[in-house]
Amino acid sequence: MNKDNSSMKMDPQLALRLLAEGGVLVIAGVPEGTEFGIDLCAYTIGPDFRGVKMIPPGVHYVWCSSRGPYGDAAPRVGFVHFFHPNEIVVREWDHELEELRPRRIAEPEVERDQIRKNLAQLERVLAPYDYRYVVQWKELTGSVTESCVNRCRPSEGTIRTNIELQSCPDADRPRGGAATGSISRRNVAARLLLDESELLPDLKPVEGTAPRFSTVPLRVPHDAQPAEVSRHALDCIDAVHKLLEGFETDDGLVEELQLAYAFFLVGYSVESLAHWRKLLGLLAHSQTAVTKHKLTYMKYSEVLAHQLPHLPEELMVPGPHNTVYKDVRELLVNLHAGGLSVSAERLTKRLEKKLGWEFEGLLDEDPEDQPVVIELPEA
């Protein structure tokens, strides 16, 4: 995230073209001193700030963070919108909830028409979109379509750092299940090793507040037989197939991966980061999936190359306790084994340069995968 108060230099002819083609965000009633951001840039609202102009077409994330009397900042609250050329979006400040909300007036279309007619007079109170970071934003969200935005954003429209939760009975719990018999207990134990979310308390999101991402299948199905548990754990091709079948287009998975990461990177959405990590944990552990879905994994490796350098600091340190690093290492192994060595090398070099991650002995056999010889005592 960039908080840059320096002036942006732009060619006058380019500025005129962007002003004619770009979208406009108008905000009303936001208190001075409030933190405001769009995409990768953050600002502090002053007395003459009424919004942003010259917004390039595509997906954009807008957020605000109110300031307390002692300068403490509230968690970010925002929304995502897919801007069309020349589109005008109007939001107003909700003083009770301290967040931006859609304009509540009788004739919003009339207001937008008036804004369009008087846009020249409003230019002085509209900040230009900072095009110094547009390339970086496009690298992170370039595949996201409007249909993906409409499908994944919360039905209430507002995205918060932490979603609102409420308790629920065991019968309605979104994860877990009763274990009956030795086989079921063994399956439950395997799932707990692969998915720590099974250990969470019985809570579910308040309706309309959580991002509506796709459901990530379990690597080990609930009904897996004992002989199948190891197979699913070593290569979760069945779960990957189930995941991909849930998207209407071939690029649906890549779009959702980019949007979920944007929700986290800009809005600090904990739920979105958890979803992104679940997808990584699934996609990284199937050599068969790499072989059968080469194009998807090529695009996925490119997406990761742009996303991983923006990880939070606690996930940047490579090591056995960093699950993201371990999953990326496993993904690189499977990319090589699945016939995508070029993609694996590109991702490896990017991570070595940006994060200092090294993958020594990447293609050596993992000692944990080797057979264990146990000497039995003599009778």
N, C-alpha and C positions, 0 to 999 in steps of 0.2 A: 504494500500500500504506500502511495506517495502523497506526501503533504508538501506541495511545492508552491510557494507564494511568489516565485519569480515570474516575470512577464513572459508570455509566449510570443515568439516572433513567427510571422506567417506572411507569405507572399500576398499582396493585396488582391490580385486576380483570383487566387485560390480561395481567399477568404470570402470574396463575393459569391463564388460558385457554391461553397459550402453553406453560406448563409441562405442561398436560394433553394438548396436541395435538402438541407439538414432538418431534423426535427427540433421541436421546442418543448421544454418542460417549464411550466410556470407553477410556482409555489406561493401560497399566500399565508400570512399570519405566523410564520416561523420566528420565534424569538431570537434576538441578537445573541451571539455567543454560542448558538447551537452548532454542533459539528454536523457537517453535511458532506456527502460524497456521492459520486457517480463513477462506477467502475473502479479503476485503480487510483483515482485521485480523491483527496479529502481536503475540505476547506472549513473555515470558520465563518459563519454567516454574519455579515455586517449590516449596517442600516439601509443600504441601497441594493441589497441582493434580492431578486425576485425569481431566479431560475437560471436555466442553462439553454443556450441556443447552439445551432450548428451541430446537433447530435447526429452522428452517422447512422444510416439504417442498420438495423439488426438488434440483437438482444442487449439490454443494458440493465444494470442493477443500481437502484437509487436507495440511499439510506440516510437516516438522521440519528443523532444521539444528543439528547438534551443534557444540559449542564446544571448541576446543583448549585446552591448558594456558595459552596466552598470550592467550586471548580471541578467537582467529581463528575465524571461522565457516566451516563446511563448506558446499558447495553444497546447495541445497534438494532434498529427496527427499520425494515425497508420493504421494497417491492421490486419485482422484476417486470420489465415491459419490453415487447418487441416493437421497436419504432419503425414506422414506414416513412418514406421521403415526405417532407413538409408536414408531418403529423404534429399536432399540438396536444399535449397532455397537461391537464390541470390538476393539481393536488392542493389541499389545504391542511393546516395544522390542527390536530385534535388536541386541545389544551388539557383535556382530562386524561387521555391515554398517552399524551406526549409523543405523537407519531403522525406521519403524513397519511391522509385518507383521501379517497375520491371526493371531488367537489360535490357538496350537497346543496344544489340549487334546482329550481323548477325547470330551467331550460339551459342545460349545459352546452348544447350545440350552438345556441345563440351567443353565449359567452365566448366560445372558441372562435366563432366568426368575427366577433368584435376584436378579439386579440389579433387575429390574422390581419384585419384591416389596419390596426394601429401598431403593427409589429415594428415599424420604423421608429416610432416614438418610445417603444419599450426597450430598444436595443441597449440603452445605457444602463439598465438595471438587470440585464441578462448577461451572465458570464459566458464566454465562448467555451465550448467543449475543448478540453486540452488534448490536442492531436499529437502531443509528444509521446503519448502512451497508447495511441490507437493500434499500432502494430502489435504490441504486446497483448492487448485485449483481444485482438482478432486471433492471435495464436491460441489463446485460451478458450475462446467461444465461437470460433469461426464456423463450426459445423452445426450449431444450435439453430433449429428452425422455430417458427412461430407455433407450430403444432406441438412441439416438444415443450415450449414454455407454457402453453395452455394446459397441457396434460400434467406437468410436474409441479407447478406452483400451488400453494395451498388454496383451497376453495374460497377461503376468506380473503385471500390476496396478500395478506401481510406475512412477512418472513421475520422471525425473531431468532435471536441467538440460541435460546432454549425454547423448545416447544412446551405448551401447556399440557400437563399430565393429570390424569385422574385415576383413582384406583379402580380395579375391575375384579370380578370374581374369577376363580380358576377356570370356570367353564368358558369365559370370554377371553382368557389370556391369549395374546397373539403368538406366544412361543411356549415351548415345553409340552408337557403331557405326562400322564401317570405312567409309571413303569411297573409292568406286571410280568413276573417270570424272569428267569435268568437271561433269556435272549433280549428282552426289552431293556433290562437293566444294563446289559452290555452295550446296546445301541445308544442308550442315553449317555453313558460314560464316554463313548466315542464322540458324540455330538458336543459334549461339554468341552472336550479337548480341542475341537475345531471351531467352536463358536461360543465365546465367553458371554454373549448376550443372553444365553440360556439361564445364566445365573442372576439376571436382573429381577427386581421385585415385580409384583403383579400390577403394572401400570400400563395405561394406554393413552394415546394422545387425545386431547379434547377435539371434538369434531371440527374440521375446517382449519386447524392451526398448523398441521404438519405438511411438509412437502409430500406430494403424491408420486413418489418414485415407484418403480416396478418392484415386485417382490423378488428377493434374491433366494433362489432355492437352496436347500440344505445340501452340503456336500455328501452327507450320509443320510439317506431318506429314513423317515421314521419306521417304515416297514421293511427295511433292509434285513436280509437273512445274515447270520454270522459269517457265512462264506463270502458275502458281498461287501462287508464292512471295509475290509482292507483294500479291495479293488476301488471302491468309491473314494477312499481316503488318499490313495496313491494317484489316481487319475479320475477327476470328477467330470468326465465328458458328459454323462447323463444330465448333470445339473447345468452345465453350460448350454447344452442343447435346449433344455427347458427354459432357461433364461432367454436365449435368442429367439425362441418361438413366440415369446410374449411381445415382441416388437413388430409393428406393422411394416417397417422398412428395414433394409439392410444396415443403414446407418443409425438406427434408433438407439442402439446401445451407446455408440460413441457420442451422440448428442446428449444423452442423459448423463454420461460420465463428465462431460464438459460443464453442463449446467449445474450438476451437484457440486462440482469443485468450485464453480463461481459463487454459489450460495455460501460456501464455507469461506473462501478467500476474501470476499468483500463483506458479506453479512455475518461472518463468524458463526455460521449455523452449525451447531454441534451435530445435529441429526444428519445433515448433508455430508459432513466428513465421515461419520460412521457408515453411511450408505456407500460412499466412495471406497472406503477401506474394505467393506464386505465384497464389493465387486472385484477389487484387486485380489483379495484372498481367494476368490473363486476362480477367476480367469487365469491366475498364475499357476494353478496346479493341475493342468491338463495338457500333456503333450499331444494327445489325440485331437483335442480341440484346435490346437495350432495347425496341425496337419490338415484338418477338414475345413477350417475357416481362416485361411491365410490372409485374405484381404482385410478381414475384421481385425486380426491381430497386428497386421502392419499399421493400420490406422491407430490402433490402441497404443502401440509403442511410440508413435509420433506424438500422441496426446500426452502420454506420460512424460516424454522428454521436455515438454513445456510446463507441465504441472508440478513435477517433483521439486524443481528449484524453489518453489513457493511454499514448501512445507513449513509448518511451525518448527521452531528450533529444537524442541524435544524429539522430533521425528527425523532430524537431519543427521544425527550421530549414528554411524553404522555400527552394528554389533548384534550379538545373539538375542538381545532383549528388545530390539527394534523390529516389530513385526512387519512394518512397511518395507524396511531394508531386506528382511528375510524373504518376503513375498516377491519383491522385485528380483532378487537373486534367483529364486525358483523360476520366475517368468523368463529370465534370460537363458537359463538352462534349457527350458522347454522350447524357446524360440530357436535356439541352435539345433536341438534335436528334431524339431518339427519342420526344418527347412527354411527358416527365416534368419539365417546367420547375419545377413546384411543389416536387417532391422535391429538385431541384438547388438551388433557392433556399434551402430549409430547411437543407440540408447546408452550403451556402456561408456562411450567416449563423452557423451553429453553429461552424464552423471559424474564422471571423473573430473571433468572441467568445472562444473558448476557447484558440485557438492563435495568433491574430494572423495567420493565413494570408490573403493577399489574392490575388485572381484577376483582375487587371486585363487587359482585352482578351481575356476568356475566349472570346467568340464571334467574335473576329476570326480571319481566316484565318491559320493558322500559316505563316510564311515557309518552313519546311522542307517544307511540302506543296505549295508553288507550283512550277510548272514552271521548270526551269533552261534558260536560253538560252545556248548555246555557239557562239561565232563561230569558224568554221573558217578557217584561213589560205587565202588565194587560191592557186590552183594556179600 
